[in-house]
Amino acid sequence: MNDRFVLAIDTSFGPVGAAAATFDGTIVSCFEADNLAGTQAETLPPLVARMGVDFSRLKRIAVTVGPGAFTGVRVGLAFAKGLKLATGAEVLGVTTLECLAAQAARDVPGHAVGVVVDAKRGEVYVQAFSASLDRLCEAAVLPVGEAGALLRRVVVAPFVLTGSGAALLDGLAPAQIVPAARIDTKLLALRAAHADATRYPAVPAYLRAPDARLPA
């Protein structure tokens, strides 16, 4: 299987990223773009085209499925499913919360992880993971205070916090905040190469309805 590769893509927030890795753990290409949220559809296709990989060798596609920007999640899923039709590759959907937890677990080994992403309007997306990335609770969108209470119930020290909303949970001692500016698609590709595809359906994880509404 060493001649096949995994493509990982992320469009769930503002930045867009894509990385390709072989099944033996070699990163063969990676590109990132710090574009504004809402422009993922224009950024992703040319970014992937620049990667210089042979898509006839594509075996798996890992795509972030949120929670995050509603439009961004839709763009990533649509692109991944289009590639599936063109290449026959299977698609794995991985939540942004699990991606961020994996990054924190890599950077600070041996600690449980509370992932907190700012959902605006006084709410956060939150989920807790063990040091081995077992899910300690289901993903939820909660007011900031309730999110802190949830993490106190389910996470045992030592633990760390990560995500754009981590700083909102001030006073959640003894948690250390692990910065995360973006989803690391290289790590996503490496993890997806050996993941159980049945655990990662390619369906959106919005957690709440989009802010935008269609006209009546």
DRENPA-3360 file (N, C-alpha, C; in nm, 2 decimals, always signed):
BEGIN
1 = MNDRFVLA = +0.08/-0.12/+0.00/+0.00/+0.00/+0.00/+0.09/+0.13/+0.00 ~ +0.22/+0.11/+0.00/+0.31/+0.23/+0.01/+0.30/+0.32/-0.11 ~ +0.25/+0.27/-0.23/+0.24/+0.36/-0.34/+0.11/+0.43/-0.34 ~ +0.02/+0.41/-0.25/-0.11/+0.49/-0.24/-0.09/+0.60/-0.13 ~ -0.18/+0.69/-0.13/-0.17/+0.80/-0.04/-0.30/+0.85/+0.01 ~ -0.29/+0.93/+0.12/-0.41/+0.99/+0.18/-0.40/+1.14/+0.16 ~ -0.51/+1.20/+0.12/-0.52/+1.34/+0.11/-0.61/+1.40/+0.23 ~ -0.56/+1.49/+0.30/-0.63/+1.55/+0.41/-0.66/+1.70/+0.38;
9 = IDTSFGPV = -0.78/+1.74/+0.39/-0.82/+1.88/+0.36/-0.90/+1.94/+0.48 ~ -0.88/+2.07/+0.50/-0.95/+2.14/+0.60/-0.99/+2.28/+0.55 ~ -1.12/+2.30/+0.57/-1.18/+2.43/+0.53/-1.28/+2.48/+0.64 ~ -1.27/+2.42/+0.76/-1.37/+2.44/+0.86/-1.38/+2.58/+0.92 ~ -1.26/+2.65/+0.92/-1.26/+2.78/+0.97/-1.22/+2.88/+0.86 ~ -1.13/+2.97/+0.88/-1.09/+3.06/+0.78/-0.97/+3.00/+0.69 ~ -0.86/+2.96/+0.76/-0.75/+2.91/+0.68/-0.79/+2.78/+0.61 ~ -0.73/+2.76/+0.49/-0.75/+2.64/+0.42/-0.61/+2.56/+0.41;
17 = GAAAATFD = -0.62/+2.43/+0.43/-0.50/+2.35/+0.43/-0.52/+2.22/+0.36 ~ -0.42/+2.16/+0.30/-0.43/+2.03/+0.24/-0.29/+1.96/+0.25 ~ -0.29/+1.83/+0.28/-0.16/+1.76/+0.29/-0.19/+1.62/+0.24 ~ -0.08/+1.56/+0.18/-0.08/+1.43/+0.13/+0.02/+1.35/+0.20 ~ -0.01/+1.22/+0.24/+0.08/+1.14/+0.31/+0.07/+0.99/+0.26 ~ +0.18/+0.92/+0.25/+0.17/+0.78/+0.22/+0.13/+0.70/+0.34 ~ +0.09/+0.58/+0.32/+0.05/+0.49/+0.43/+0.16/+0.44/+0.51 ~ +0.29/+0.47/+0.47/+0.40/+0.44/+0.56/+0.45/+0.56/+0.64;
25 = GTIVSCFE = +0.37/+0.67/+0.63/+0.40/+0.78/+0.72/+0.49/+0.89/+0.66 ~ +0.50/+0.90/+0.53/+0.58/+1.00/+0.47/+0.48/+1.12/+0.41 ~ +0.51/+1.24/+0.45/+0.44/+1.35/+0.40/+0.50/+1.39/+0.26 ~ +0.41/+1.38/+0.16/+0.47/+1.41/+0.02/+0.43/+1.54/-0.03 ~ +0.33/+1.61/+0.03/+0.30/+1.75/-0.01/+0.21/+1.81/+0.09 ~ +0.23/+1.95/+0.10/+0.14/+2.02/+0.20/+0.14/+2.17/+0.15 ~ +0.02/+2.22/+0.15/+0.00/+2.36/+0.12/-0.10/+2.42/+0.21 ~ -0.09/+2.55/+0.25/-0.18/+2.62/+0.33/-0.20/+2.76/+0.28;
33 = ADNLAGTQ = -0.32/+2.81/+0.31/-0.35/+2.95/+0.27/-0.43/+3.02/+0.38 ~ -0.39/+3.14/+0.42/-0.45/+3.21/+0.53/-0.56/+3.31/+0.47 ~ -0.65/+3.25/+0.40/-0.76/+3.34/+0.34/-0.87/+3.36/+0.45 ~ -0.96/+3.45/+0.41/-1.07/+3.49/+0.50/-1.18/+3.38/+0.49 ~ -1.25/+3.37/+0.60/-1.36/+3.28/+0.61/-1.46/+3.32/+0.50 ~ -1.52/+3.22/+0.43/-1.62/+3.25/+0.32/-1.56/+3.25/+0.19 ~ -1.42/+3.23/+0.18/-1.36/+3.22/+0.05/-1.30/+3.09/+0.02 ~ -1.34/+2.99/+0.10/-1.27/+2.86/+0.09/-1.30/+2.79/-0.05;
41 = AETLPPLV = -1.42/+2.82/-0.10/-1.45/+2.75/-0.23/-1.36/+2.80/-0.34 ~ -1.31/+2.93/-0.34/-1.22/+2.98/-0.44/-1.08/+2.94/-0.41 ~ -1.04/+2.91/-0.29/-0.91/+2.88/-0.25/-0.87/+2.73/-0.26 ~ -0.96/+2.64/-0.22/-0.93/+2.50/-0.21/-0.89/+2.43/-0.34 ~ -0.97/+2.44/-0.45/-0.93/+2.37/-0.57/-0.79/+2.40/-0.63 ~ -0.76/+2.53/-0.64/-0.62/+2.56/-0.69/-0.51/+2.52/-0.60 ~ -0.54/+2.53/-0.47/-0.44/+2.48/-0.37/-0.41/+2.34/-0.38 ~ -0.51/+2.25/-0.40/-0.49/+2.11/-0.41/-0.43/+2.08/-0.55;
49 = ARMGVDFS = -0.46/+2.16/-0.65/-0.40/+2.13/-0.78/-0.25/+2.16/-0.78 ~ -0.20/+2.25/-0.69/-0.06/+2.28/-0.68/+0.02/+2.17/-0.61 ~ -0.05/+2.07/-0.55/+0.02/+1.97/-0.47/+0.11/+1.88/-0.55 ~ +0.08/+1.86/-0.68/+0.17/+1.78/-0.76/+0.17/+1.64/-0.73 ~ +0.05/+1.58/-0.69/+0.04/+1.44/-0.66/-0.04/+1.37/-0.77 ~ -0.01/+1.24/-0.79/-0.08/+1.16/-0.89/-0.21/+1.11/-0.82 ~ -0.33/+1.17/-0.86/-0.45/+1.13/-0.80/-0.50/+0.99/-0.84 ~ -0.44/+0.93/-0.93/-0.48/+0.79/-0.96/-0.43/+0.70/-0.84;
57 = RLKRIAVT = -0.34/+0.75/-0.76/-0.29/+0.67/-0.64/-0.36/+0.71/-0.51 ~ -0.46/+0.80/-0.52/-0.54/+0.84/-0.40/-0.62/+0.73/-0.35 ~ -0.60/+0.69/-0.22/-0.68/+0.58/-0.16/-0.78/+0.63/-0.06 ~ -0.74/+0.74/+0.02/-0.83/+0.79/+0.12/-0.83/+0.94/+0.12 ~ -0.94/+1.00/+0.15/-0.96/+1.15/+0.17/-1.01/+1.17/+0.31 ~ -0.94/+1.25/+0.39/-0.98/+1.29/+0.52/-1.02/+1.43/+0.52 ~ -1.14/+1.46/+0.56/-1.19/+1.60/+0.55/-1.25/+1.64/+0.69 ~ -1.22/+1.76/+0.73/-1.28/+1.81/+0.86/-1.43/+1.84/+0.83;
65 = VGPGAFTG = -1.51/+1.80/+0.93/-1.65/+1.81/+0.91/-1.72/+1.91/+1.01 ~ -1.63/+1.99/+1.08/-1.69/+2.08/+1.18/-1.68/+2.02/+1.32 ~ -1.73/+2.10/+1.41/-1.79/+2.22/+1.40/-1.70/+2.33/+1.36 ~ -1.76/+2.43/+1.29/-1.68/+2.54/+1.24/-1.77/+2.63/+1.16 ~ -1.71/+2.70/+1.06/-1.79/+2.78/+0.97/-1.88/+2.70/+0.88 ~ -2.01/+2.73/+0.88/-2.11/+2.65/+0.81/-2.07/+2.63/+0.66 ~ -2.04/+2.74/+0.60/-2.00/+2.74/+0.45/-1.87/+2.66/+0.43 ~ -1.77/+2.68/+0.52/-1.65/+2.61/+0.51/-1.66/+2.46/+0.52;
73 = VRVGLAFA = -1.74/+2.42/+0.61/-1.77/+2.27/+0.62/-1.83/+2.22/+0.50 ~ -1.93/+2.29/+0.44/-1.99/+2.24/+0.32/-1.90/+2.23/+0.20 ~ -1.81/+2.33/+0.19/-1.71/+2.34/+0.08/-1.62/+2.22/+0.09 ~ -1.56/+2.19/+0.21/-1.47/+2.08/+0.22/-1.54/+1.94/+0.19 ~ -1.66/+1.92/+0.25/-1.73/+1.79/+0.22/-1.76/+1.78/+0.07 ~ -1.81/+1.88/+0.01/-1.84/+1.87/-0.13/-1.72/+1.84/-0.22 ~ -1.61/+1.91/-0.18/-1.49/+1.88/-0.26/-1.44/+1.74/-0.24 ~ -1.44/+1.69/-0.12/-1.40/+1.55/-0.09/-1.49/+1.45/-0.16;
81 = KGLKLATG = -1.62/+1.48/-0.16/-1.71/+1.38/-0.23/-1.69/+1.39/-0.38 ~ -1.66/+1.50/-0.43/-1.63/+1.51/-0.57/-1.51/+1.43/-0.61 ~ -1.40/+1.44/-0.53/-1.28/+1.36/-0.55/-1.31/+1.21/-0.54 ~ -1.40/+1.18/-0.45/-1.44/+1.03/-0.44/-1.50/+0.99/-0.57 ~ -1.59/+1.06/-0.63/-1.65/+1.02/-0.75/-1.55/+1.01/-0.86 ~ -1.45/+1.10/-0.86/-1.35/+1.10/-0.97/-1.25/+0.99/-0.96 ~ -1.22/+0.95/-0.83/-1.10/+0.86/-0.81/-1.14/+0.73/-0.75 ~ -1.26/+0.72/-0.68/-1.30/+0.60/-0.61/-1.24/+0.59/-0.47;
89 = AEVLGVTT = -1.17/+0.70/-0.43/-1.12/+0.70/-0.29/-1.23/+0.71/-0.19 ~ -1.20/+0.64/-0.07/-1.30/+0.65/+0.04/-1.28/+0.78/+0.11 ~ -1.39/+0.83/+0.17/-1.39/+0.96/+0.24/-1.41/+0.94/+0.39 ~ -1.32/+0.99/+0.47/-1.34/+0.99/+0.62/-1.37/+1.13/+0.67 ~ -1.47/+1.15/+0.75/-1.50/+1.28/+0.81/-1.45/+1.29/+0.95 ~ -1.36/+1.38/+0.98/-1.30/+1.39/+1.12/-1.34/+1.53/+1.17 ~ -1.39/+1.53/+1.30/-1.43/+1.66/+1.35/-1.31/+1.75/+1.38 ~ -1.34/+1.88/+1.38/-1.23/+1.97/+1.41/-1.19/+1.96/+1.56;
97 = LECLAAQA = -1.28/+1.92/+1.64/-1.25/+1.90/+1.79/-1.15/+1.79/+1.81 ~ -1.17/+1.67/+1.73/-1.08/+1.56/+1.75/-0.94/+1.60/+1.69 ~ -0.94/+1.68/+1.58/-0.82/+1.72/+1.52/-0.74/+1.81/+1.61 ~ -0.80/+1.90/+1.68/-0.74/+1.99/+1.77/-0.69/+1.91/+1.90 ~ -0.77/+1.81/+1.94/-0.73/+1.73/+2.05/-0.60/+1.65/+2.02 ~ -0.60/+1.60/+1.90/-0.48/+1.52/+1.85/-0.35/+1.61/+1.85 ~ -0.37/+1.73/+1.81/-0.25/+1.82/+1.80/-0.20/+1.85/+1.94 ~ -0.30/+1.88/+2.04/-0.26/+1.91/+2.17/-0.19/+1.78/+2.24;
105 = ARDVPGHA = -0.25/+1.66/+2.21/-0.19/+1.54/+2.27/-0.05/+1.51/+2.22 ~ -0.03/+1.55/+2.09/+0.11/+1.54/+2.03/+0.20/+1.64/+2.10 ~ +0.16/+1.76/+2.13/+0.25/+1.86/+2.18/+0.27/+1.85/+2.33 ~ +0.17/+1.80/+2.40/+0.18/+1.78/+2.55/+0.13/+1.64/+2.58 ~ +0.22/+1.54/+2.56/+0.18/+1.40/+2.58/+0.14/+1.37/+2.73 ~ +0.06/+1.27/+2.74/+0.02/+1.23/+2.88/-0.08/+1.31/+2.95 ~ -0.15/+1.40/+2.88/-0.25/+1.49/+2.94/-0.38/+1.47/+2.86 ~ -0.49/+1.46/+2.94/-0.62/+1.47/+2.88/-0.64/+1.61/+2.82;
113 = VGVVVDAK = -0.73/+1.62/+2.72/-0.75/+1.75/+2.65/-0.89/+1.79/+2.65 ~ -0.91/+1.92/+2.68/-1.04/+1.98/+2.66/-1.03/+2.07/+2.55 ~ -1.12/+2.05/+2.44/-1.12/+2.13/+2.32/-1.23/+2.23/+2.33 ~ -1.20/+2.36/+2.32/-1.30/+2.46/+2.33/-1.29/+2.56/+2.21 ~ -1.39/+2.56/+2.13/-1.38/+2.65/+2.01/-1.49/+2.76/+2.02 ~ -1.45/+2.88/+2.00/-1.55/+2.99/+2.02/-1.66/+2.98/+1.91 ~ -1.78/+2.97/+1.96/-1.89/+2.96/+1.87/-1.97/+3.09/+1.86 ~ -1.92/+3.20/+1.92/-1.98/+3.33/+1.93/-2.11/+3.33/+2.01;
121 = RGEVYVQA = -2.17/+3.44/+2.03/-2.29/+3.46/+2.10/-2.28/+3.40/+2.24 ~ -2.16/+3.41/+2.30/-2.15/+3.36/+2.44/-2.14/+3.21/+2.45 ~ -2.13/+3.14/+2.34/-2.13/+2.99/+2.34/-1.99/+2.94/+2.29 ~ -1.96/+2.81/+2.32/-1.85/+2.75/+2.27/-1.88/+2.60/+2.22 ~ -1.81/+2.55/+2.13/-1.81/+2.41/+2.10/-1.71/+2.34/+2.19 ~ -1.75/+2.23/+2.25/-1.67/+2.17/+2.36/-1.67/+2.02/+2.35 ~ -1.56/+1.96/+2.37/-1.55/+1.81/+2.39/-1.42/+1.78/+2.46 ~ -1.43/+1.67/+2.54/-1.31/+1.63/+2.62/-1.26/+1.49/+2.57;
129 = FSASLDRL = -1.13/+1.48/+2.57/-1.06/+1.35/+2.52/-0.96/+1.31/+2.63 ~ -0.94/+1.18/+2.64/-0.83/+1.13/+2.72/-0.70/+1.15/+2.65 ~ -0.59/+1.12/+2.72/-0.46/+1.14/+2.67/-0.44/+1.05/+2.54 ~ -0.51/+0.94/+2.54/-0.50/+0.85/+2.42/-0.61/+0.88/+2.32 ~ -0.68/+0.99/+2.34/-0.78/+1.05/+2.24/-0.91/+0.97/+2.24 ~ -0.94/+0.90/+2.35/-1.07/+0.84/+2.37/-1.17/+0.96/+2.40 ~ -1.29/+0.95/+2.36/-1.38/+1.06/+2.38/-1.44/+1.05/+2.52 ~ -1.43/+1.15/+2.60/-1.48/+1.15/+2.74/-1.62/+1.20/+2.75;
137 = CEAAVLPV = -1.67/+1.27/+2.65/-1.80/+1.32/+2.64/-1.84/+1.34/+2.50 ~ -1.96/+1.36/+2.47/-2.00/+1.40/+2.33/-1.98/+1.54/+2.30 ~ -1.96/+1.58/+2.18/-1.94/+1.72/+2.14/-2.07/+1.79/+2.16 ~ -2.06/+1.92/+2.21/-2.17/+2.00/+2.24/-2.15/+2.14/+2.22 ~ -2.25/+2.22/+2.20/-2.24/+2.37/+2.20/-2.31/+2.42/+2.32 ~ -2.24/+2.49/+2.40/-2.28/+2.53/+2.54/-2.24/+2.67/+2.57 ~ -2.32/+2.74/+2.66/-2.27/+2.86/+2.71/-2.13/+2.84/+2.78 ~ -2.05/+2.95/+2.78/-1.92/+2.93/+2.83/-1.91/+2.87/+2.97;
145 = GEAGALLR = -2.00/+2.92/+3.06/-2.00/+2.87/+3.20/-2.03/+2.72/+3.21 ~ -2.13/+2.68/+3.13/-2.17/+2.54/+3.13/-2.06/+2.45/+3.07 ~ -1.99/+2.50/+2.97/-1.87/+2.43/+2.91/-1.77/+2.40/+3.02 ~ -1.74/+2.50/+3.10/-1.64/+2.49/+3.20/-1.68/+2.38/+3.30 ~ -1.81/+2.39/+3.34/-1.87/+2.29/+3.44/-1.86/+2.15/+3.38 ~ -1.88/+2.13/+3.25/-1.88/+2.00/+3.19/-1.73/+1.94/+3.19 ~ -1.64/+2.03/+3.16/-1.50/+1.98/+3.17/-1.46/+1.94/+3.31 ~ -1.50/+2.02/+3.40/-1.47/+1.99/+3.54/-1.52/+1.85/+3.58;
153 = RVVVAPFV = -1.64/+1.81/+3.53/-1.70/+1.68/+3.56/-1.63/+1.57/+3.50 ~ -1.59/+1.58/+3.37/-1.54/+1.46/+3.29/-1.39/+1.45/+3.28 ~ -1.32/+1.56/+3.31/-1.17/+1.55/+3.28/-1.10/+1.55/+3.41 ~ -1.00/+1.45/+3.42/-0.92/+1.44/+3.54/-0.78/+1.49/+3.51 ~ -0.72/+1.57/+3.61/-0.59/+1.63/+3.59/-0.49/+1.51/+3.58 ~ -0.38/+1.54/+3.51/-0.34/+1.66/+3.44/-0.41/+1.67/+3.30 ~ -0.46/+1.79/+3.27/-0.52/+1.81/+3.14/-0.48/+1.95/+3.08 ~ -0.50/+1.96/+2.96/-0.48/+2.09/+2.89/-0.60/+2.13/+2.81;
161 = LTGSGAAL = -0.60/+2.26/+2.78/-0.71/+2.32/+2.70/-0.65/+2.36/+2.57 ~ -0.73/+2.35/+2.46/-0.69/+2.40/+2.33/-0.81/+2.45/+2.25 ~ -0.78/+2.53/+2.15/-0.89/+2.58/+2.07/-0.91/+2.73/+2.09 ~ -0.98/+2.79/+1.99/-1.00/+2.94/+1.99/-1.08/+2.99/+2.11 ~ -1.15/+2.90/+2.18/-1.23/+2.94/+2.30/-1.17/+2.91/+2.43 ~ -1.05/+2.85/+2.43/-0.99/+2.80/+2.55/-0.97/+2.91/+2.65 ~ -0.93/+3.03/+2.61/-0.90/+3.14/+2.70/-1.03/+3.20/+2.76 ~ -1.14/+3.16/+2.70/-1.27/+3.21/+2.76/-1.30/+3.13/+2.89;
169 = LDGLAPAQ = -1.24/+3.02/+2.91/-1.27/+2.94/+3.03/-1.16/+2.97/+3.14 ~ -1.15/+3.10/+3.17/-1.05/+3.14/+3.27/-1.09/+3.08/+3.41 ~ -0.99/+3.05/+3.48/-1.01/+2.99/+3.61/-1.02/+2.84/+3.61 ~ -1.01/+2.78/+3.50/-1.02/+2.63/+3.49/-0.89/+2.57/+3.53 ~ -0.84/+2.59/+3.65/-0.71/+2.54/+3.69/-0.72/+2.39/+3.71 ~ -0.61/+2.31/+3.69/-0.48/+2.36/+3.65/-0.44/+2.35/+3.51 ~ -0.54/+2.38/+3.42/-0.52/+2.36/+3.28/-0.42/+2.45/+3.22 ~ -0.34/+2.40/+3.13/-0.25/+2.47/+3.05/-0.31/+2.49/+2.91;
177 = IVPAARID = -0.30/+2.61/+2.85/-0.36/+2.63/+2.72/-0.25/+2.60/+2.61 ~ -0.29/+2.51/+2.52/-0.20/+2.47/+2.41/-0.25/+2.55/+2.29 ~ -0.17/+2.65/+2.24/-0.22/+2.73/+2.12/-0.24/+2.64/+2.00 ~ -0.34/+2.67/+1.92/-0.36/+2.60/+1.79/-0.42/+2.71/+1.69 ~ -0.33/+2.75/+1.60/-0.37/+2.85/+1.51/-0.46/+2.80/+1.39 ~ -0.44/+2.67/+1.36/-0.51/+2.61/+1.25/-0.51/+2.45/+1.27 ~ -0.59/+2.39/+1.18/-0.59/+2.24/+1.18/-0.46/+2.20/+1.11 ~ -0.39/+2.11/+1.17/-0.27/+2.05/+1.11/-0.30/+1.94/+1.01;
185 = TKLLALRA = -0.31/+1.97/+0.88/-0.35/+1.86/+0.79/-0.25/+1.75/+0.77 ~ -0.13/+1.78/+0.80/-0.02/+1.68/+0.79/-0.06/+1.57/+0.90 ~ -0.08/+1.61/+1.02/-0.12/+1.52/+1.13/-0.25/+1.45/+1.09 ~ -0.34/+1.52/+1.04/-0.47/+1.46/+1.00/-0.45/+1.35/+0.90 ~ -0.37/+1.37/+0.80/-0.34/+1.27/+0.69/-0.27/+1.15/+0.75 ~ -0.17/+1.17/+0.84/-0.10/+1.06/+0.90/-0.20/+0.97/+0.99 ~ -0.29/+1.04/+1.06/-0.38/+0.96/+1.15/-0.49/+0.89/+1.06 ~ -0.53/+0.96/+0.96/-0.63/+0.90/+0.87/-0.59/+0.77/+0.80;
193 = AHADATRY = -0.46/+0.76/+0.78/-0.40/+0.65/+0.70/-0.43/+0.52/+0.78 ~ -0.44/+0.52/+0.91/-0.46/+0.40/+0.99/-0.59/+0.40/+1.07 ~ -0.68/+0.50/+1.04/-0.80/+0.51/+1.11/-0.90/+0.40/+1.06 ~ -0.99/+0.36/+1.15/-1.11/+0.28/+1.12/-1.21/+0.36/+1.05 ~ -1.23/+0.35/+0.92/-1.31/+0.43/+0.84/-1.46/+0.43/+0.89 ~ -1.50/+0.32/+0.95/-1.64/+0.31/+1.00/-1.67/+0.40/+1.11 ~ -1.56/+0.45/+1.18/-1.58/+0.55/+1.29/-1.59/+0.69/+1.25 ~ -1.57/+0.71/+1.12/-1.55/+0.85/+1.07/-1.64/+0.88/+0.95;
201 = PAVPAYLR = -1.77/+0.88/+0.96/-1.86/+0.91/+0.85/-1.84/+1.05/+0.80 ~ -1.86/+1.06/+0.67/-1.84/+1.19/+0.61/-1.97/+1.27/+0.61 ~ -2.01/+1.31/+0.73/-2.13/+1.39/+0.75/-2.10/+1.51/+0.84 ~ -2.16/+1.63/+0.81/-2.13/+1.75/+0.88/-2.16/+1.74/+1.03 ~ -2.07/+1.80/+1.11/-2.09/+1.81/+1.26/-2.12/+1.96/+1.29 ~ -2.23/+2.01/+1.26/-2.26/+2.16/+1.28/-2.28/+2.19/+1.42 ~ -2.35/+2.10/+1.50/-2.39/+2.12/+1.63/-2.50/+2.22/+1.66 ~ -2.51/+2.32/+1.57/-2.62/+2.41/+1.58/-2.65/+2.47/+1.44;
209 = APDARLPA = -2.77/+2.52/+1.42/-2.81/+2.57/+1.29/-2.72/+2.69/+1.25 ~ -2.71/+2.71/+1.12/-2.63/+2.83/+1.08/-2.69/+2.96/+1.12 ~ -2.61/+3.06/+1.13/-2.66/+3.20/+1.17/-2.74/+3.26/+1.05 ~ -2.70/+3.23/+0.93/-2.76/+3.28/+0.81/-2.90/+3.21/+0.79 ~ -2.99/+3.28/+0.74/-3.12/+3.23/+0.71/-3.16/+3.26/+0.57 ~ -3.23/+3.16/+0.50/-3.28/+3.19/+0.37/-3.40/+3.28/+0.38 ~ -3.42/+3.37/+0.28/-3.53/+3.46/+0.28/-3.66/+3.39/+0.27 ~ -3.76/+3.43/+0.34/-3.89/+3.37/+0.35/-3.96/+3.38/+0.21;
% end
